[in-house]
């Protein structure tokens, strides 16, 4: 039974995805929650912070290519943790596992907080009393959305997930269109000029931008699932270009609409009595639902690889269900969406998406032994990541302490 299940796992996660399937999964991994937070980042840092967005996009695209190169050098590499192990042994594997899985876990938790915030804003009177225990509107919606998400976590096949991902990609464009409609036809307008630059807000903007491009733990899964792996670089380029264009467009539109009054979630600024606003809000709520499973799968794979003797379908379903339940508990206990995104972006996303890939590539490829242009480029990216991580973590922790 165990051998049959392991074989089934291999068949359903490898060589099943076409170029288009992988593009949808890649776009879904990169987009979604970013389209909500990028406008707030620009409102925090000012217009010139868009240059930081472009810098982060280029840097993370480059590190995504480095992940591919690591896997090309050693075909036995199947996951991000394998890259860490190949580069720095057991210590490298542990660092990668802790960083990436904690990042994915907290992002999935942030999705539930996002859903609870927006749905409770729309339906504030929805709440429950169970055996004398009062469950508020926000907590109720967190639980209900998690129940909807749970079945999507039971799929292993990346091709099936790509169809779910296509919904998330479409949702991003619908959100942008709905926001434009609100500004143009529903009386909000585009009158705000905003600030050119806000130096005090730059560290927070950096963290939020980094958070938006933190899909690197998923890239090895996408790469191994492709039928033709030679096209993975084109998949990455297409995904990063489209996501950056969408992020920039949404940031510009929203900053012109709300200026410095922009909330951490764009949907919280919208008038709830307008049809276009409701369309934007409800569509926004679709993205976390269709993206959650894509983030949870690497965590599940890590747990299953750690305990191969329990590698059965029943055990796998129990792991996935337990993960969802635990994110519900965390989302209810720490419902700080903006601050959670900021600290995850500064500490975990920057480490997993900007710092670790170049360091692993230097070690695996042996590039660190020869001084040249490639070594300078890779080293510069690592330096960028370390600066963002240091400044951003300090700023985010200070904001959280003030909030508490």
Secondary structure, DSSP 8 states (H G I E B T S, - for coil): -HHHHHHHHHHHHSS-B-HHHHHHHHHHHHSSTHHHHHHHHHHHH-TTHHHHHHHHHHHHHHHHHHHHHHHHH-TT--SHHHHHHHHHHHHHHHHHHHHHHHHHHHHHHHHHHHHHHHHHHH-TT--EEETTEEE-HHHHHHHHHHHHHHGGGG---HHHHHHHHHHHHHHHHHHHHHHHHHHHHSS--S-----S--HHHHHHHHHHHHHHT--HHHHHHHHHHBS-GGGHHHHHHHHHHHHHHHHHHHHHHHHHHHGGG--SSGGGGS-TTSHHHHHHHHHHHHHHHHHHHHHHHHHHHHHHHHTGGG-SHHHHHHHHHHHHHHHHHHHHH---HHHHHHHIIIIIIHIIIIIHHHHHHHHHH-GGGS-SHHHHHHHHHHHHHHHHHHHHHHHHHHHHHHH-
